[in-house]
Amino acid sequence: MAEDDQAQAAPSQDAPPQDEPPVLFLHNVERRYRQGEATLEILNGAELAVWPGQSVALVGPSGAGKSTLLHVAGAAEAKNRAIEILVYLGLKERLAHRPAELSGGEQQRVAIARAVANAPRLLLADEPTGNLDAHTADHVFTALTQLVRASGLATLVATHNMAIASRMDRRVTIREGKVVELE
């Protein structure tokens, strides 16, 4: 590569951008489920950060906790985004109220919040190509990657497909309840 070309090369997606906060930040996440007399420890101090425009494959066998981690990530993001918008719209003191307890104007502001809340910064996908043939899966994944790059959207994709995972910026797995980077 010529010296001029090197200066114009895009930064590696492996390194997090230093000037932007992550769109997903999970810290010390724990999830346990009771199964009869036993307690299943699924996540134990799991931590993960995903930055805008970065795609991360969450790989591992069934039962490792991939879907649980996606669920936690989706609930943390949705709740925080909803609260952020409602506070911005002046509804901080009404966050715990039911719709029937709100005035007409407050209900309208909630409707506005719902409309703008769907501008996601993070896309969570659980096996998005799992039921597709190889050609269609490749097409869908290529489109997803282009969308992520063009919009600055971050994505966390749970998959068993290592071919798909290898095309993403990072790969992580869950070991002993913790999120671990893969080489």
C-alpha positions as CSV (number, residue, x, y, z in Angstrom):
1,M,0.0,0.0,0.0
2,A,1.4,3.4,-0.9
3,E,2.2,5.9,1.9
4,D,-0.7,8.2,0.8
5,D,-3.1,5.3,0.8
6,Q,-2.2,4.4,4.3
7,A,-3.0,7.8,5.6
8,Q,-6.5,7.5,4.1
9,A,-7.2,4.0,5.3
10,A,-10.2,3.7,7.7
11,P,-9.3,3.0,11.3
12,S,-9.6,-0.6,12.4
13,Q,-13.0,-1.5,13.9
14,D,-11.2,-3.7,16.4
15,A,-10.2,-0.7,18.5
16,P,-13.0,1.2,20.2
17,P,-13.3,4.8,19.1
18,Q,-11.9,7.0,21.9
19,D,-14.1,10.0,21.2
20,E,-17.5,8.3,21.5
21,P,-19.2,6.5,24.3
22,P,-20.3,2.9,23.7
23,V,-23.9,2.4,22.6
24,L,-24.0,-0.7,24.8
25,F,-22.2,-1.0,28.1
26,L,-22.9,-4.0,30.3
27,H,-21.1,-4.0,33.6
28,N,-21.1,-6.9,36.2
29,V,-24.3,-8.5,34.8
30,E,-25.5,-11.5,36.6
31,R,-28.4,-13.8,35.7
32,R,-29.5,-16.9,37.6
33,Y,-32.5,-19.1,37.0
34,R,-34.0,-21.7,39.4
35,Q,-34.6,-25.1,37.9
36,G,-36.3,-27.2,40.6
37,E,-33.9,-27.3,43.5
38,A,-30.9,-26.2,41.4
39,T,-29.8,-22.7,40.5
40,L,-28.4,-22.2,37.0
41,E,-25.8,-19.5,36.9
42,I,-26.0,-18.2,33.3
43,L,-24.2,-14.8,33.6
44,N,-21.7,-14.1,36.4
45,G,-20.1,-10.7,36.2
46,A,-20.5,-10.4,32.4
47,E,-19.1,-7.2,30.9
48,L,-19.4,-6.0,27.3
49,A,-19.1,-2.7,25.5
50,V,-20.1,-2.1,21.8
51,W,-19.3,1.2,20.0
52,P,-21.2,2.9,17.2
53,G,-20.5,1.3,13.8
54,Q,-19.0,-1.8,15.4
55,S,-20.4,-5.3,14.8
56,V,-19.8,-8.0,17.4
57,A,-20.5,-11.7,17.1
58,L,-21.6,-13.4,20.3
59,V,-20.8,-17.1,19.6
60,G,-21.1,-20.2,21.7
61,P,-23.1,-23.4,22.1
62,S,-26.8,-23.5,22.9
63,G,-27.3,-22.9,26.6
64,A,-24.2,-20.7,27.0
65,G,-26.2,-17.6,27.7
66,K,-26.2,-15.8,24.3
67,S,-29.9,-15.2,24.3
68,T,-29.9,-14.2,27.9
69,L,-27.1,-11.6,27.3
70,L,-29.1,-10.3,24.3
71,H,-32.2,-10.0,26.4
72,V,-30.3,-8.1,29.1
73,A,-28.8,-5.8,26.5
74,G,-32.1,-5.1,24.8
75,A,-33.9,-4.3,28.1
76,A,-31.0,-2.1,29.4
77,E,-30.9,-0.1,26.1
78,A,-34.8,0.2,25.7
79,K,-35.4,1.3,29.3
80,N,-32.5,3.8,29.3
81,R,-33.6,5.3,25.9
82,A,-37.3,5.6,27.0
83,I,-36.3,7.3,30.3
84,E,-34.0,9.7,28.4
85,I,-36.7,10.7,26.0
86,L,-39.4,11.0,28.6
87,V,-37.2,13.2,30.9
88,Y,-36.3,15.4,27.9
89,L,-40.1,15.8,27.2
90,G,-40.6,16.9,30.8
91,L,-42.2,13.7,32.2
92,K,-39.5,12.9,34.8
93,E,-42.0,13.2,37.7
94,R,-44.5,10.9,35.8
95,L,-42.2,8.0,34.9
96,A,-44.0,5.6,37.3
97,H,-47.5,6.6,36.3
98,R,-49.9,4.4,34.3
99,P,-51.4,5.9,31.0
100,A,-54.8,6.5,32.7
101,E,-53.1,8.6,35.3
102,L,-51.6,11.0,32.7
103,S,-53.3,14.1,31.3
104,G,-54.1,14.3,27.6
105,G,-51.0,16.5,27.0
106,E,-48.8,14.1,28.9
107,Q,-50.2,11.2,26.9
108,Q,-49.4,13.0,23.7
109,R,-45.8,13.6,24.9
110,V,-45.6,9.8,25.6
111,A,-46.8,9.2,22.1
112,I,-44.0,11.4,20.7
113,A,-41.5,9.6,22.9
114,R,-42.7,6.3,21.5
115,A,-42.3,7.5,18.0
116,V,-38.7,8.7,18.3
117,A,-37.6,5.9,20.6
118,N,-37.4,3.6,17.5
119,A,-34.3,5.3,16.2
120,P,-32.0,2.6,17.5
121,R,-28.3,3.0,18.0
122,L,-27.9,-0.7,18.7
123,L,-29.3,-3.7,16.7
124,L,-29.6,-7.0,18.6
125,A,-30.1,-10.1,16.5
126,D,-30.4,-13.7,17.7
127,E,-29.5,-16.1,14.9
128,P,-30.7,-13.7,12.1
129,T,-29.5,-16.1,9.4
130,G,-30.1,-19.4,11.3
131,N,-33.0,-20.6,9.1
132,L,-31.7,-19.3,5.8
133,D,-29.9,-21.2,3.0
134,A,-26.2,-20.2,2.6
135,H,-26.8,-17.8,-0.3
136,T,-29.6,-16.0,1.3
137,A,-27.8,-15.8,4.6
138,D,-24.8,-14.3,2.9
139,H,-27.1,-11.7,1.2
140,V,-28.9,-10.8,4.4
141,F,-25.6,-10.5,6.4
142,T,-24.0,-8.3,3.7
143,A,-27.0,-6.0,3.8
144,L,-26.9,-5.9,7.6
145,T,-23.2,-5.1,7.5
146,Q,-23.7,-2.3,5.0
147,L,-26.5,-0.8,7.1
148,V,-24.4,-0.9,10.2
149,R,-21.5,0.8,8.4
150,A,-23.6,3.4,6.7
151,S,-25.7,4.4,9.7
152,G,-23.1,4.1,12.5
153,L,-25.5,1.6,14.1
154,A,-23.8,-1.0,16.3
155,T,-24.9,-4.6,16.3
156,L,-24.6,-7.6,18.6
157,V,-25.4,-10.8,16.8
158,A,-25.8,-14.2,18.5
159,T,-24.8,-16.9,16.1
160,H,-23.5,-20.5,15.8
161,N,-22.2,-19.7,12.3
162,M,-18.5,-19.1,12.5
163,A,-18.3,-18.0,8.8
164,I,-20.7,-15.1,9.7
165,A,-18.9,-14.4,13.0
166,S,-15.5,-14.3,11.2
167,R,-16.7,-11.4,9.0
168,M,-17.6,-9.2,12.1
169,D,-15.3,-6.7,13.8
170,R,-15.1,-8.7,17.0
171,R,-16.0,-12.1,18.3
172,V,-16.9,-12.8,22.0
173,T,-18.2,-15.8,23.8
174,I,-19.5,-16.6,27.3
175,R,-17.2,-18.8,29.5
176,E,-18.1,-19.5,33.1
177,G,-20.7,-16.7,33.0
178,K,-18.3,-14.0,31.7
179,V,-18.0,-12.4,28.3
180,V,-14.6,-13.3,26.8
181,E,-13.0,-11.9,23.7
182,L,-12.0,-14.5,21.0
183,E,-8.9,-14.2,18.9
